[in-house]
Every structure is written in structure tokens, then in C-alpha cells.
Amino acid sequence: MFNSGTKVSSSLFVVFMRQLLGCGLGIALVVLGPTFLELAFPALVEAVAPAVAPAVAIASPTGGSASGPRAAGRRAALGTSGTKARAKVLFKEGIAKFDEGYYQQALALFVRALKIYPSPKIHTRIALCYKWLGNNLKALEHYERYLKSVPTRPVKARDRVLYRKVHAEVRNLRMLLAQLRVDISGPHGAEVMLNGKVLGTAPFSRTVRVAPGRINITAIAKGYHAFKRDISIARTQFRSIQITMIRIRVKTKVVVRSGTPVWKRWWFWTAIGVVVAGTTGMVVGFTTQPNERQLKGIPVVHDALNVRW
């Protein structure tokens, strides 16, 4: 009797421990599961996060509300960490391509990483790719974006070193470029292009950096003659150009109305008859005048031999 009671108690204890262990594993899975998946499979977490978010919110202790502050915080943290992990993968792939000398492919990877997770440091890598590709204008643009996005005195030592290096690169690139000031007051809406790319619409006054060499400035507007100008500019040089557009003058057209031809009108032949009659009278008058010749002066001897019969 005692043995059977002991066996029953032992069985109940085993069942109880199994249930307790199962609950512990379930709680651990709920608490630690997202963190493990986020670290091991970031792409998978980002893909399934929208689908499982409602279920997680219902199971949360906020009363089943999917819009609670804790649920929103979890979703935001999960989404941010997922995108950051993807951007980090793309960034590392870009570093590998850059080290191999494939600057165009590395640039594409860095641009994708920046779109996913806009970290200021990615601008420095994009600028470096443009520099090695020979586009100093774009390199300077991304270096300056980095400087505008970070504090002037970074806290970390490595960030301070990077900040100083970027400052030095900006100074060097500015020495390789030139500046052009473009002024246009009208007509309103005139489109101004620099080397085939739209610079802006009138009116505006703007100073832009340009690569040294030959530059083409074009401005077009409806009702005005196109403005075209080619200028040459050297490194570190500053030049300005004032765009003045001339309005197109409308030429007046002479419109001849269709009707009876001139040669069929009565006054045309009357005028011709008067002219002919006047001309005929003048000719007759000149031909009927007597032609009297009065020879005066020394007589001329035409017959030097003076032979007579």
C-alpha cells in the first residue's frame, strides 16, 4: 500500500517537473527567441516581422493591444536592427569589392547600404569610390554630407581621426575644382543647363563647383532666343556669367486677298492706254520738227585733186 502510494507520488512529481520544464523552455523561447533569430538570421527576421507582429502583440502582457507602447517599441527595434544588419552585410561586400579594385561595383553596394540604413560613415566610402573613379565633384559632395551629419567634435577617438581625415580630403579636392557663378533675372521660368544637366529655373543667382576645363551654359525659354555660351575655367578659378535672353520678334506677314487679278481691272488698262498715248505723242512731235543745218566756219575742201570735167 505504501509502495503504491509512493509510486503514484513519484509519477505525479515527474509529470509536474515535465510541465514546469516545458513552461520554462516556452518562456525562455519567448524571451530569448527573437534575439537569437535576429543575430543568426537577420534577413529572415526582417521578412517575417510584419507577419508575426500581430501575434506577438496579442501574446504580450499589454492586454492584447497591438498598438501599445511596448509592442511599438519592439517592432521599431526589430525593424531597425534588421535593416542595420542588412546594411552592414552590403557594406562589408562593398569593402571587399573596393579592395579588389572594382570601384563601380563597390559604389553600387555602398549606395544600397546607405538607402537601407543612412549612416553618415557610408558617405565617406561613397566619396572614396567617386575619387578613384575620377569624379572629384561627387566625391566632395559626399565628404561634405558626412561633415554636415556628424558633430564637429566626435566623442570616440576613431571618429575624431576620421573627421580630421575627411577635412583634409575636402581641402585637397577644393584645390582641384573651380567655381562658377550663374546669374539670370528673367524671363521667369527659363531653364538653365550646365553641361546638359538642369541647373535651375530663372530667376536665380547661384555659385556651383565645376570641374576645370570647357563648360557649356545653355538657357531656353518660350518666346526667346536660346542662350548658349562656352567658357573655359581653370582649377581654383572663380568665374561669373550673366545670362541675358532676347525676345523673338514676330515678323509681319503681307496677306494678299484673293479676287479679280490686277490685269483684269478697268483702271489697269486705262493707265496703260494713257501712258502709251503720251509716249506716242512725244515720239511724233520729235520726228516732225525741221532739220535745218547752218554750216558756219571754215569751209572744208574734200577734193584735194580739184579735178573737174
C-alpha positions as a Markdown table, in Angstrom:
| # | Residue | x | y | z |
|---|---|---|---|---|
| 1 | Met | 0.0 | 0.0 | 0.0 |
| 2 | Phe | 2.8 | 2.3 | 0.9 |
| 3 | Asn | 4.8 | 1.4 | -2.1 |
| 4 | Ser | 1.9 | 2.0 | -4.5 |
| 5 | Gly | 1.3 | 5.4 | -2.9 |
| 6 | Thr | 5.0 | 6.3 | -3.3 |
| 7 | Lys | 4.9 | 5.3 | -7.0 |
| 8 | Val | 1.8 | 7.5 | -7.6 |
| 9 | Ser | 3.5 | 10.4 | -5.9 |
| 10 | Ser | 6.7 | 9.9 | -7.9 |
| 11 | Ser | 4.7 | 9.8 | -11.1 |
| 12 | Leu | 2.9 | 13.0 | -10.2 |
| 13 | Phe | 6.2 | 14.6 | -9.4 |
| 14 | Val | 7.7 | 13.6 | -12.7 |
| 15 | Val | 4.7 | 14.9 | -14.6 |
| 16 | Phe | 4.8 | 18.2 | -12.6 |
| 17 | Met | 8.5 | 18.6 | -13.3 |
| 18 | Arg | 8.0 | 17.9 | -17.0 |
| 19 | Gln | 5.3 | 20.6 | -17.1 |
| 20 | Leu | 7.5 | 23.0 | -15.2 |
| 21 | Leu | 10.4 | 22.3 | -17.6 |
| 22 | Gly | 8.1 | 22.8 | -20.6 |
| 23 | Cys | 6.8 | 26.1 | -19.3 |
| 24 | Gly | 10.4 | 27.2 | -18.6 |
| 25 | Leu | 11.5 | 26.4 | -22.1 |
| 26 | Gly | 8.5 | 28.2 | -23.5 |
| 27 | Ile | 9.2 | 31.3 | -21.5 |
| 28 | Ala | 12.9 | 31.2 | -22.5 |
| 29 | Leu | 11.9 | 30.7 | -26.1 |
| 30 | Val | 9.6 | 33.7 | -26.0 |
| 31 | Val | 12.1 | 35.9 | -24.2 |
| 32 | Leu | 15.3 | 34.9 | -25.9 |
| 33 | Gly | 14.0 | 33.6 | -29.3 |
| 34 | Pro | 13.7 | 37.0 | -31.1 |
| 35 | Thr | 17.2 | 37.9 | -30.0 |
| 36 | Phe | 18.7 | 34.6 | -31.2 |
| 37 | Leu | 16.8 | 34.8 | -34.6 |
| 38 | Glu | 17.9 | 38.5 | -35.0 |
| 39 | Leu | 21.5 | 37.6 | -34.6 |
| 40 | Ala | 21.5 | 34.4 | -36.5 |
| 41 | Phe | 19.1 | 35.2 | -39.4 |
| 42 | Pro | 18.7 | 39.0 | -39.8 |
| 43 | Ala | 17.2 | 38.8 | -43.3 |
| 44 | Leu | 14.7 | 36.1 | -42.1 |
| 45 | Val | 13.6 | 38.3 | -39.2 |
| 46 | Glu | 13.1 | 41.3 | -41.4 |
| 47 | Ala | 11.0 | 39.3 | -43.8 |
| 48 | Val | 8.7 | 37.7 | -41.2 |
| 49 | Ala | 8.5 | 40.6 | -38.8 |
| 50 | Pro | 5.4 | 42.2 | -40.3 |
| 51 | Ala | 3.5 | 38.9 | -40.3 |
| 52 | Val | 4.2 | 37.9 | -36.7 |
| 53 | Ala | 3.9 | 41.3 | -35.2 |
| 54 | Pro | 0.1 | 41.0 | -34.5 |
| 55 | Ala | 0.6 | 37.6 | -32.8 |
| 56 | Val | 3.4 | 38.9 | -30.7 |
| 57 | Ala | 1.3 | 41.9 | -29.7 |
| 58 | Ile | -1.7 | 39.7 | -28.7 |
| 59 | Ala | 0.6 | 37.5 | -26.6 |
| 60 | Ser | 2.2 | 40.5 | -24.9 |
| 61 | Pro | 1.2 | 41.5 | -21.4 |
| 62 | Thr | -0.2 | 44.8 | -22.6 |
| 63 | Gly | -3.7 | 43.5 | -22.7 |
| 64 | Gly | -3.7 | 42.2 | -26.3 |
| 65 | Ser | -3.3 | 45.7 | -27.8 |
| 66 | Ala | -1.2 | 45.7 | -30.9 |
| 67 | Ser | -0.7 | 49.5 | -30.6 |
| 68 | Gly | 0.7 | 49.6 | -27.1 |
| 69 | Pro | 4.0 | 51.4 | -26.4 |
| 70 | Arg | 5.9 | 48.2 | -25.7 |
| 71 | Ala | 4.7 | 46.5 | -28.8 |
| 72 | Ala | 5.5 | 49.5 | -30.9 |
| 73 | Gly | 9.0 | 49.7 | -29.3 |
| 74 | Arg | 9.6 | 46.1 | -30.0 |
| 75 | Arg | 8.6 | 46.4 | -33.7 |
| 76 | Ala | 10.7 | 49.5 | -34.1 |
| 77 | Ala | 13.7 | 48.0 | -32.5 |
| 78 | Leu | 13.3 | 44.8 | -34.6 |
| 79 | Gly | 12.9 | 46.7 | -37.8 |
| 80 | Thr | 15.9 | 49.0 | -37.1 |
| 81 | Ser | 18.2 | 46.1 | -36.1 |
| 82 | Gly | 17.2 | 44.1 | -39.2 |
| 83 | Thr | 17.8 | 47.0 | -41.6 |
| 84 | Lys | 21.1 | 47.8 | -39.9 |
| 85 | Ala | 22.2 | 44.2 | -40.2 |
| 86 | Arg | 21.4 | 44.1 | -43.9 |
| 87 | Ala | 23.2 | 47.4 | -44.5 |
| 88 | Lys | 26.2 | 46.0 | -42.6 |
| 89 | Val | 26.3 | 43.0 | -44.9 |
| 90 | Leu | 26.2 | 45.2 | -48.0 |
| 91 | Phe | 28.8 | 47.5 | -46.6 |
| 92 | Lys | 31.2 | 44.6 | -46.0 |
| 93 | Glu | 30.6 | 43.3 | -49.5 |
| 94 | Gly | 31.4 | 46.8 | -50.8 |
| 95 | Ile | 34.6 | 46.9 | -48.8 |
| 96 | Ala | 35.7 | 43.6 | -50.4 |
| 97 | Lys | 34.9 | 44.9 | -53.9 |
| 98 | Phe | 36.8 | 48.2 | -53.2 |
| 99 | Asp | 39.9 | 46.3 | -52.0 |
| 100 | Glu | 39.8 | 44.2 | -55.2 |
| 101 | Gly | 39.7 | 47.4 | -57.3 |
| 102 | Tyr | 36.1 | 47.1 | -58.5 |
| 103 | Tyr | 35.1 | 50.6 | -57.6 |
| 104 | Gln | 31.9 | 50.8 | -59.6 |
| 105 | Gln | 30.5 | 47.6 | -58.0 |
| 106 | Ala | 31.6 | 48.8 | -54.6 |
| 107 | Leu | 29.9 | 52.1 | -55.2 |
| 108 | Ala | 26.6 | 50.4 | -56.0 |
| 109 | Leu | 26.8 | 48.3 | -52.8 |
| 110 | Phe | 27.6 | 51.3 | -50.7 |
| 111 | Val | 24.6 | 53.3 | -52.2 |
| 112 | Arg | 22.3 | 50.4 | -51.5 |
| 113 | Ala | 23.5 | 50.2 | -47.9 |
| 114 | Leu | 23.0 | 53.9 | -47.4 |
| 115 | Lys | 19.4 | 53.7 | -48.6 |
| 116 | Ile | 18.7 | 50.9 | -46.2 |
| 117 | Tyr | 20.5 | 52.4 | -43.2 |
| 118 | Pro | 21.5 | 56.1 | -43.6 |
| 119 | Ser | 24.8 | 56.0 | -41.7 |
| 120 | Pro | 27.0 | 59.1 | -42.2 |
| 121 | Lys | 30.1 | 56.9 | -42.4 |
| 122 | Ile | 28.9 | 55.3 | -45.6 |
| 123 | His | 29.2 | 58.7 | -47.3 |
| 124 | Thr | 33.0 | 58.5 | -46.8 |
| 125 | Arg | 33.2 | 55.2 | -48.6 |
| 126 | Ile | 31.0 | 56.5 | -51.5 |
| 127 | Ala | 33.2 | 59.6 | -51.7 |
| 128 | Leu | 36.3 | 57.4 | -51.9 |
| 129 | Cys | 34.8 | 55.4 | -54.7 |
| 130 | Tyr | 34.0 | 58.5 | -56.7 |
| 131 | Lys | 37.5 | 59.8 | -56.1 |
| 132 | Trp | 39.1 | 56.7 | -57.6 |
| 133 | Leu | 36.6 | 56.8 | -60.5 |
| 134 | Gly | 37.8 | 60.3 | -61.3 |
| 135 | Asn | 34.7 | 62.2 | -60.2 |
| 136 | Asn | 36.0 | 64.8 | -57.8 |
| 137 | Leu | 32.8 | 66.7 | -57.7 |
| 138 | Lys | 30.7 | 63.8 | -56.4 |
| 139 | Ala | 33.5 | 62.8 | -54.0 |
| 140 | Leu | 33.5 | 66.3 | -52.5 |
| 141 | Glu | 29.7 | 66.3 | -52.3 |
| 142 | His | 29.6 | 63.1 | -50.2 |
| 143 | Tyr | 32.5 | 64.2 | -48.0 |
| 144 | Glu | 30.6 | 67.4 | -47.2 |
| 145 | Arg | 27.5 | 65.4 | -46.4 |
| 146 | Tyr | 29.4 | 63.4 | -43.9 |
| 147 | Leu | 30.7 | 66.6 | -42.2 |
| 148 | Lys | 27.2 | 68.0 | -42.0 |
| 149 | Ser | 25.8 | 64.8 | -40.5 |
| 150 | Val | 28.3 | 64.4 | -37.6 |
| 151 | Pro | 29.2 | 66.6 | -34.7 |
| 152 | Thr | 32.2 | 68.9 | -35.0 |
| 153 | Arg | 33.8 | 67.2 | -32.0 |
| 154 | Pro | 33.1 | 63.5 | -32.1 |
| 155 | Val | 33.3 | 61.6 | -28.8 |
| 156 | Lys | 35.1 | 58.5 | -29.9 |
| 157 | Ala | 38.8 | 58.7 | -30.8 |
| 158 | Arg | 38.4 | 56.8 | -34.1 |
| 159 | Asp | 35.6 | 59.1 | -35.1 |
| 160 | Arg | 37.8 | 62.2 | -34.4 |
| 161 | Val | 40.5 | 60.6 | -36.6 |
| 162 | Leu | 38.0 | 60.1 | -39.4 |
| 163 | Tyr | 36.7 | 63.6 | -39.0 |
| 164 | Arg | 40.2 | 65.1 | -39.4 |
| 165 | Lys | 40.9 | 62.9 | -42.5 |
| 166 | Val | 37.7 | 63.9 | -44.2 |
| 167 | His | 38.5 | 67.6 | -43.5 |
| 168 | Ala | 41.9 | 67.1 | -45.2 |
| 169 | Glu | 40.3 | 65.4 | -48.2 |
| 170 | Val | 37.8 | 68.2 | -48.6 |
| 171 | Arg | 40.6 | 70.8 | -48.7 |
| 172 | Asn | 42.6 | 68.8 | -51.3 |
| 173 | Leu | 39.5 | 68.3 | -53.5 |
| 174 | Arg | 38.6 | 72.0 | -53.4 |
| 175 | Met | 42.1 | 72.8 | -54.8 |
| 176 | Leu | 41.3 | 70.6 | -57.8 |
| 177 | Leu | 38.0 | 72.2 | -58.7 |
| 178 | Ala | 36.7 | 75.6 | -59.8 |
| 179 | Gln | 33.7 | 77.8 | -59.0 |
| 180 | Leu | 31.2 | 79.3 | -61.4 |
| 181 | Arg | 28.6 | 81.9 | -60.5 |
| 182 | Val | 25.5 | 82.0 | -62.7 |
| 183 | Asp | 23.0 | 84.9 | -62.6 |
| 184 | Ile | 19.8 | 85.2 | -64.5 |
| 185 | Ser | 16.9 | 87.6 | -63.8 |
| 186 | Gly | 14.4 | 86.5 | -66.4 |
| 187 | Pro | 12.3 | 85.6 | -68.1 |
| 188 | His | 10.5 | 83.8 | -65.4 |
| 189 | Gly | 10.7 | 80.0 | -65.7 |
| 190 | Ala | 13.7 | 80.0 | -68.1 |
| 191 | Glu | 15.5 | 76.7 | -67.8 |
| 192 | Val | 19.3 | 76.9 | -67.3 |
| 193 | Met | 21.5 | 73.9 | -68.0 |
| 194 | Leu | 25.2 | 73.3 | -67.2 |
| 195 | Asn | 26.9 | 70.8 | -69.4 |
| 196 | Gly | 23.5 | 69.3 | -70.4 |
| 197 | Lys | 22.2 | 69.0 | -66.8 |
| 198 | Val | 19.5 | 71.2 | -65.4 |
| 199 | Leu | 20.9 | 73.8 | -63.0 |
| 200 | Gly | 17.7 | 75.6 | -62.2 |
| 201 | Thr | 14.9 | 77.9 | -63.5 |
| 202 | Ala | 15.0 | 81.7 | -63.6 |
| 203 | Pro | 15.2 | 83.9 | -61.7 |
| 204 | Phe | 18.2 | 82.7 | -59.5 |
| 205 | Ser | 21.8 | 83.5 | -58.6 |
| 206 | Arg | 23.9 | 80.5 | -57.7 |
| 207 | Thr | 27.5 | 79.6 | -57.3 |
| 208 | Val | 28.4 | 76.0 | -58.2 |
| 209 | Arg | 31.6 | 73.9 | -58.2 |
| 210 | Val | 32.7 | 72.7 | -61.6 |
| 211 | Ala | 35.5 | 70.5 | -62.9 |
| 212 | Pro | 38.2 | 72.5 | -64.7 |
| 213 | Gly | 38.0 | 72.6 | -68.5 |
| 214 | Arg | 35.5 | 73.7 | -71.0 |
| 215 | Ile | 31.9 | 74.4 | -69.7 |
| 216 | Asn | 28.7 | 74.8 | -71.7 |
| 217 | Ile | 25.9 | 77.1 | -70.4 |
| 218 | Thr | 22.5 | 77.0 | -72.1 |
| 219 | Ala | 19.2 | 78.7 | -71.3 |
| 220 | Ile | 15.9 | 78.2 | -73.1 |
| 221 | Ala | 12.5 | 79.9 | -72.7 |
| 222 | Lys | 9.4 | 80.1 | -74.8 |
| 223 | Gly | 9.3 | 83.2 | -77.0 |
| 224 | Tyr | 13.1 | 83.9 | -76.5 |
| 225 | His | 16.2 | 83.1 | -78.5 |
| 226 | Ala | 18.2 | 80.3 | -76.9 |
| 227 | Phe | 21.3 | 81.4 | -74.9 |
| 228 | Lys | 24.4 | 79.4 | -75.5 |
| 229 | Arg | 27.9 | 80.1 | -74.1 |
| 230 | Asp | 31.1 | 78.0 | -73.9 |
| 231 | Ile | 33.7 | 79.1 | -71.4 |
| 232 | Ser | 37.0 | 77.7 | -70.1 |
| 233 | Ile | 37.9 | 77.6 | -66.5 |
| 234 | Ala | 41.0 | 76.5 | -64.6 |
| 235 | Arg | 41.5 | 74.9 | -61.2 |
| 236 | Thr | 40.8 | 77.1 | -58.2 |
| 237 | Gln | 39.5 | 79.8 | -60.6 |
| 238 | Phe | 36.3 | 81.7 | -60.0 |
| 239 | Arg | 34.2 | 83.0 | -62.9 |
| 240 | Ser | 30.8 | 84.5 | -63.3 |
| 241 | Ile | 28.3 | 84.7 | -66.1 |
| 242 | Gln | 25.3 | 86.9 | -66.6 |
| 243 | Ile | 22.6 | 85.3 | -68.8 |
| 244 | Thr | 20.6 | 87.8 | -70.8 |
| 245 | Met | 17.9 | 86.4 | -73.1 |
| 246 | Ile | 16.5 | 88.3 | -76.2 |
| 247 | Arg | 12.8 | 88.1 | -77.1 |
| 248 | Ile | 11.9 | 86.8 | -80.5 |
| 249 | Arg | 10.4 | 89.5 | -82.7 |
| 250 | Val | 7.3 | 88.4 | -84.6 |
| 251 | Lys | 7.6 | 89.3 | -88.3 |
| 252 | Thr | 4.6 | 91.0 | -90.1 |
| 253 | Lys | 3.3 | 89.0 | -93.0 |
| 254 | Val | 1.7 | 90.7 | -96.0 |
| 255 | Val | -1.6 | 88.9 | -96.8 |
| 256 | Val | -2.8 | 89.2 | -100.4 |
| 257 | Arg | -6.5 | 88.7 | -100.6 |
| 258 | Ser | -7.8 | 86.5 | -103.4 |
| 259 | Gly | -10.1 | 88.2 | -106.0 |
| 260 | Thr | -10.0 | 89.7 | -109.5 |
| 261 | Pro | -6.5 | 89.8 | -110.9 |
| 262 | Val | -5.0 | 93.3 | -111.4 |
| 263 | Trp | -4.7 | 92.9 | -115.2 |
| 264 | Lys | -8.4 | 92.3 | -115.4 |
| 265 | Arg | -9.4 | 95.5 | -113.8 |
| 266 | Trp | -10.5 | 98.5 | -115.9 |
| 267 | Trp | -8.2 | 101.1 | -114.3 |
| 268 | Phe | -5.1 | 99.0 | -115.1 |
| 269 | Trp | -5.7 | 99.1 | -118.9 |
| 270 | Thr | -6.8 | 102.8 | -118.7 |
| 271 | Ala | -3.5 | 103.7 | -117.1 |
| 272 | Ile | -1.6 | 101.7 | -119.7 |
| 273 | Gly | -3.5 | 103.5 | -122.5 |
| 274 | Val | -2.7 | 106.9 | -121.1 |
| 275 | Val | 1.0 | 106.0 | -120.9 |
| 276 | Val | 1.1 | 104.6 | -124.4 |
| 277 | Ala | -0.8 | 107.7 | -125.9 |
| 278 | Gly | 1.6 | 110.1 | -124.2 |
| 279 | Thr | 4.6 | 108.2 | -125.3 |
| 280 | Thr | 3.4 | 108.1 | -129.0 |
| 281 | Gly | 2.7 | 111.9 | -129.0 |
| 282 | Met | 6.1 | 112.7 | -127.8 |
| 283 | Val | 7.7 | 110.5 | -130.5 |
| 284 | Val | 5.6 | 112.1 | -133.3 |
| 285 | Gly | 6.4 | 115.6 | -132.1 |
| 286 | Phe | 10.2 | 115.0 | -132.1 |
| 287 | Thr | 10.2 | 113.3 | -135.6 |
| 288 | Thr | 8.1 | 116.2 | -137.4 |
| 289 | Gln | 10.5 | 119.0 | -136.4 |
| 290 | Pro | 12.5 | 120.5 | -139.4 |
| 291 | Asn | 16.1 | 119.5 | -139.5 |
| 292 | Glu | 17.8 | 122.7 | -140.6 |
| 293 | Arg | 21.6 | 122.8 | -140.7 |
| 294 | Gln | 23.5 | 126.0 | -140.9 |
| 295 | Leu | 27.1 | 125.5 | -141.7 |
| 296 | Lys | 29.3 | 128.1 | -140.3 |
| 297 | Gly | 33.0 | 128.5 | -140.0 |
| 298 | Ile | 35.9 | 127.5 | -142.3 |
| 299 | Pro | 34.8 | 125.5 | -145.5 |
| 300 | Val | 36.4 | 122.1 | -145.7 |
| 301 | Val | 37.9 | 121.1 | -149.1 |
| 302 | His | 37.1 | 117.5 | -149.7 |
| 303 | Asp | 38.7 | 117.1 | -153.2 |
| 304 | Ala | 42.3 | 117.8 | -152.9 |
| 305 | Leu | 42.9 | 117.0 | -156.6 |
| 306 | Asn | 40.4 | 119.6 | -157.8 |
| 307 | Val | 39.6 | 117.6 | -160.9 |
| 308 | Arg | 36.7 | 118.8 | -162.9 |
| 309 | Trp | 35.2 | 117.7 | -166.3 |
